[in-house]
Amino acid sequence: MDDAGAITDLLRAGLADTDTAWSLGTFGAAAEFRRLPEEPTVPLDDGRLGLVTPRGGIALSPPVETVPVAYETALGESWSHAVALCLPEEFGSATAHPVVTGLGPDTAALSPEDRDATLFDLGFGLPQCAVCLRTRDSEALDILGSAIGTPALDPQDPRLSRVPRGALTLIFAGPLGRIEVSVDAGPDGPRAHVVTSVLRLQRTHAATAPIPAGLVPHAHMLPPHPCKDASGAALPFRMERHAAFQALLARWGDPQLFALKEHCLGRGERPDRIPDRWTRSVEKVARAQAALLAENCPQP
């Protein structure tokens, strides 16, 4: 199977798993899509990979240049993991505007019934995604229309608080696709954030993520963690989740970092790599995982 087919299979499997979450955006501004196991879903009708729930949705159309990068990072005495969906640096969001801009009907909306609602780019001009609001509410249309041409409009702008929350949908859209978040989605559903103080740092991703030079993450697939639930609360160790992500790490991770972790777990030779922040993180993750494996999967 070629890489394009393997990436499609990776995304389809993640979308089918109710415990897998997704994010799309940049460091300081991102939308996250997650759903409950019992939540009704509707597949997209236009060939894009994705689905819609009553509280939001996700659509993915990865370019052929997409590069998945699986990684783990040390986090206290535990770790986090993700698969970053990256594109070469020269890719940017062709739809991102530097001022508030009316875009007309949202013809790319995930649900057909939303494609006549009006879409506004909120004017952040980010290289990885456009931050937008969609509405058909008359007061919201007046507020957003009066802001056209002005600098970035924070989604938490007090003027928008007068609008019924169910009348607004936040949309983060970029070269890989889009995530839609109903403003009243609730704490356990899709959500989004824009933190202007973080955006000023102009970072494409967290410094702890081992993204190869020349690549920029535009979205992340967040498979279920073996020791935590979606809220970060501790769970009993689940070996099947651990094994599933190790398979992703072997296929899509940095080969040297994966070989280093295998060496730390007593499997294989240590790779010839100069120690750096990422090798030290891998060693710490390996120690945490070795302790859990010894406790939960003792050797005979």
C-alpha positions as CSV (number, residue, x, y, z in Angstrom):
1,M,0.0,0.0,0.0
2,D,1.3,3.5,-0.9
3,D,1.6,6.2,1.7
4,A,-1.6,8.0,0.5
5,G,-3.6,4.8,1.0
6,A,-2.1,4.2,4.4
7,I,-2.8,7.7,5.5
8,T,-6.4,7.4,4.4
9,D,-6.7,4.1,6.3
10,L,-5.1,5.8,9.4
11,L,-7.7,8.6,9.3
12,R,-10.7,6.4,8.6
13,A,-9.7,4.2,11.6
14,G,-9.4,7.2,13.9
15,L,-12.7,8.7,12.8
16,A,-14.4,5.3,13.5
17,D,-13.1,5.2,17.0
18,T,-15.3,7.2,19.4
19,D,-12.4,7.5,21.9
20,T,-10.1,9.3,19.4
21,A,-10.1,13.1,19.4
22,W,-8.8,15.5,16.8
23,S,-7.5,19.0,16.8
24,L,-6.9,21.4,13.9
25,G,-5.2,24.8,14.1
26,T,-1.9,26.2,15.4
27,F,-0.2,26.9,18.7
28,G,-2.5,29.2,20.5
29,A,-5.6,28.7,18.3
30,A,-7.2,25.4,17.7
31,A,-10.5,23.5,17.5
32,E,-10.9,20.1,19.0
33,F,-13.4,17.5,17.9
34,R,-14.5,14.7,20.1
35,R,-17.8,12.8,20.6
36,L,-19.5,10.5,23.0
37,P,-19.9,6.8,22.2
38,E,-23.7,7.1,22.2
39,E,-23.7,10.4,20.2
40,P,-25.5,10.2,16.8
41,T,-23.3,10.8,13.8
42,V,-23.9,11.5,10.1
43,P,-21.3,10.8,7.5
44,L,-20.3,13.5,5.0
45,D,-22.1,13.5,1.7
46,D,-19.4,15.0,-0.5
47,G,-16.4,12.6,-0.5
48,R,-14.5,14.2,2.4
49,L,-13.4,12.0,5.3
50,G,-15.3,12.9,8.4
51,L,-18.6,13.1,10.2
52,V,-21.1,15.4,11.9
53,T,-22.7,15.3,15.3
54,P,-25.4,17.6,16.7
55,R,-22.5,19.6,18.4
56,G,-20.0,19.8,15.7
57,G,-18.1,17.9,13.1
58,I,-14.8,17.2,11.2
59,A,-13.9,17.0,7.6
60,L,-10.4,15.9,6.3
61,S,-9.1,16.2,2.8
62,P,-5.4,15.5,3.2
63,P,-3.2,16.7,0.3
64,V,-0.7,14.2,-1.1
65,E,2.1,16.0,0.7
66,T,0.6,15.1,4.1
67,V,3.1,13.5,6.5
68,P,1.9,11.9,9.7
69,V,4.3,12.1,12.6
70,A,3.5,10.0,15.6
71,Y,5.2,10.9,18.9
72,E,5.1,10.6,22.7
73,T,6.3,13.3,25.1
74,A,7.1,13.0,28.8
75,L,4.5,14.7,31.0
76,G,5.4,14.6,34.7
77,E,5.5,10.9,35.7
78,S,3.4,10.0,32.7
79,W,3.3,10.9,29.0
80,S,1.1,12.2,26.2
81,H,0.9,11.0,22.6
82,A,-0.4,12.2,19.3
83,V,-0.1,11.8,15.5
84,A,0.6,15.2,14.0
85,L,-0.7,15.7,10.4
86,C,2.0,17.8,8.9
87,L,2.6,19.6,5.6
88,P,5.7,21.2,4.1
89,E,6.4,24.8,5.4
90,E,5.4,26.4,2.1
91,F,1.8,25.3,2.7
92,G,-0.4,28.0,4.2
93,S,-4.1,28.6,4.7
94,A,-5.2,30.2,1.5
95,T,-8.4,31.3,3.2
96,A,-7.0,33.2,6.2
97,H,-7.5,36.9,6.1
98,P,-5.7,39.6,8.2
99,V,-8.9,41.5,8.9
100,V,-12.5,40.5,9.6
101,T,-13.9,39.5,6.2
102,G,-17.4,38.4,5.1
103,L,-17.1,35.3,3.0
104,G,-20.7,34.8,2.0
105,P,-22.6,31.5,2.2
106,D,-20.5,28.7,3.8
107,T,-20.6,26.3,0.8
108,A,-18.1,24.0,2.4
109,A,-20.3,23.5,5.6
110,L,-20.3,19.9,6.8
111,S,-24.2,19.7,6.8
112,P,-26.1,20.7,3.7
113,E,-28.6,22.7,5.7
114,D,-25.8,25.0,6.9
115,R,-24.5,25.9,3.4
116,D,-26.7,29.0,3.0
117,A,-25.6,30.4,6.4
118,T,-23.1,33.3,6.3
119,L,-19.4,32.7,7.1
120,F,-17.1,35.4,8.5
121,D,-13.3,35.1,8.8
122,L,-12.5,36.6,12.1
123,G,-9.3,38.2,10.8
124,F,-6.4,36.4,12.6
125,G,-4.5,35.8,9.4
126,L,-2.9,32.6,10.8
127,P,-0.6,30.6,8.4
128,Q,-2.1,27.2,9.4
129,C,-5.8,27.9,9.6
130,A,-8.6,30.5,9.2
131,V,-10.7,31.1,12.4
132,C,-14.3,31.8,11.3
133,L,-17.8,32.2,12.6
134,R,-20.9,31.0,10.8
135,T,-24.4,32.3,11.6
136,R,-27.8,33.2,10.2
137,D,-28.9,35.1,13.3
138,S,-29.8,38.7,12.4
139,E,-28.1,40.3,15.4
140,A,-24.9,38.3,14.9
141,L,-24.9,39.3,11.2
142,D,-25.2,42.9,12.2
143,I,-22.3,42.6,14.7
144,L,-20.0,40.7,12.4
145,G,-21.0,42.9,9.4
146,S,-20.1,46.1,11.3
147,A,-16.6,44.5,12.1
148,I,-15.7,43.8,8.5
149,G,-12.3,45.4,7.7
150,T,-11.3,45.7,11.4
151,P,-8.5,43.8,13.1
152,A,-9.0,40.3,14.5
153,L,-12.3,39.8,16.4
154,D,-12.0,37.6,19.4
155,P,-14.7,34.9,19.4
156,Q,-15.3,35.9,23.1
157,D,-16.1,39.5,22.1
158,P,-18.7,40.8,24.6
159,R,-21.0,41.9,21.7
160,L,-21.4,38.3,20.6
161,S,-22.5,37.3,24.1
162,R,-25.9,38.8,23.3
163,V,-26.4,36.3,20.5
164,P,-28.1,32.9,21.4
165,R,-25.2,30.5,21.7
166,G,-26.8,27.9,19.5
167,A,-26.9,30.5,16.7
168,L,-23.1,30.6,16.3
169,T,-20.7,28.0,14.9
170,L,-16.9,28.3,15.2
171,I,-15.0,26.9,12.3
172,F,-11.3,26.3,12.0
173,A,-10.4,25.6,8.4
174,G,-7.0,24.9,6.7
175,P,-5.3,22.9,4.0
176,L,-6.1,19.6,5.7
177,G,-9.8,20.3,6.3
178,R,-12.0,21.8,8.9
179,I,-13.5,21.3,12.4
180,E,-16.8,22.9,13.3
181,V,-17.8,23.6,16.9
182,S,-21.2,24.7,18.0
183,V,-20.7,27.5,20.6
184,D,-23.0,25.7,23.0
185,A,-21.4,22.2,22.5
186,G,-20.8,21.8,26.2
187,P,-17.6,20.7,28.1
188,D,-17.5,17.1,26.9
189,G,-18.0,17.9,23.2
190,P,-16.1,19.8,20.5
191,R,-14.4,22.9,21.7
192,A,-12.1,25.7,20.4
193,H,-9.8,28.3,21.8
194,V,-8.0,31.4,20.7
195,V,-5.3,32.7,23.1
196,T,-3.9,35.9,21.6
197,S,-1.0,36.1,24.1
198,V,0.2,32.7,22.8
199,L,-0.4,33.6,19.2
200,R,2.1,36.5,19.6
201,L,4.8,33.9,20.1
202,Q,4.3,32.9,16.4
203,R,5.1,29.2,17.0
204,T,3.7,26.6,14.8
205,H,3.7,23.9,17.5
206,A,4.7,23.2,21.0
207,A,8.5,23.0,21.5
208,T,8.2,19.5,23.1
209,A,6.8,18.0,19.9
210,P,9.5,16.4,17.7
211,I,8.3,17.7,14.4
212,P,11.0,17.2,11.6
213,A,12.5,20.4,10.2
214,G,10.7,21.6,7.1
215,L,7.3,20.3,8.3
216,V,4.5,22.1,10.1
217,P,1.6,20.4,11.9
218,H,-1.8,21.5,10.8
219,A,-3.9,19.0,12.7
220,H,-3.5,16.2,15.2
221,M,-5.1,12.8,15.7
222,L,-5.3,12.0,19.4
223,P,-5.8,8.3,20.0
224,P,-7.0,7.1,23.4
225,H,-4.4,7.1,26.1
226,P,-3.8,3.8,27.9
227,C,-3.8,5.4,31.4
228,K,-6.2,8.4,31.0
229,D,-9.7,9.2,29.9
230,A,-10.6,12.1,27.7
231,S,-10.6,14.6,30.6
232,G,-7.2,13.5,31.7
233,A,-8.4,11.5,34.7
234,A,-6.4,8.4,35.6
235,L,-7.6,5.0,34.3
236,P,-6.3,1.5,35.0
237,F,-3.7,0.6,32.4
238,R,-5.2,-0.7,29.2
239,M,-2.8,-2.8,27.3
240,E,-4.8,-2.8,24.0
241,R,-4.6,1.0,23.8
242,H,-0.9,1.0,24.5
243,A,-0.2,-1.6,21.9
244,A,-2.3,0.2,19.3
245,F,-0.3,3.4,19.7
246,Q,3.0,1.6,19.7
247,A,2.0,0.3,16.3
248,L,1.4,3.8,15.1
249,L,4.7,4.9,16.5
250,A,6.5,2.1,14.7
251,R,4.8,3.1,11.4
252,W,4.7,6.9,11.6
253,G,7.2,7.9,14.3
254,D,10.8,9.1,14.0
255,P,12.8,5.8,13.4
256,Q,15.7,6.8,15.6
257,L,13.5,7.8,18.5
258,F,11.5,4.6,18.2
259,A,14.7,2.6,18.1
260,L,15.9,4.5,21.2
261,K,12.8,3.6,23.1
262,E,13.0,0.0,22.0
263,H,16.6,0.0,23.3
264,C,15.5,1.5,26.6
265,L,12.9,-1.3,26.9
266,G,15.6,-3.9,26.3
267,R,15.0,-4.5,22.7
268,G,17.7,-3.7,20.1
269,E,20.8,-1.6,19.9
270,R,21.0,2.0,20.9
271,P,20.8,4.2,17.8
272,D,23.7,6.5,17.0
273,R,22.1,9.9,17.9
274,I,23.4,12.8,19.8
275,P,21.3,13.3,23.0
276,D,18.8,16.2,22.8
277,R,15.5,17.2,24.4
278,W,13.6,14.6,22.4
279,T,15.9,11.7,23.3
280,R,15.7,12.6,26.9
281,S,11.9,12.8,26.7
282,V,11.8,9.3,25.0
283,E,14.0,7.9,27.8
284,K,11.7,9.3,30.4
285,V,8.6,7.9,28.6
286,A,10.3,4.5,28.3
287,R,10.9,4.4,32.1
288,A,7.3,5.2,32.8
289,Q,6.0,2.6,30.4
290,A,8.4,0.0,31.5
291,A,7.1,0.3,35.1
292,L,3.5,0.0,34.0
293,L,4.3,-3.0,31.8
294,A,6.2,-4.7,34.6
295,E,3.2,-4.1,37.0
296,N,0.4,-5.1,34.6
297,C,2.1,-7.6,32.3
298,P,4.6,-9.5,34.5
299,Q,6.8,-12.0,32.8
300,P,6.4,-15.7,33.7
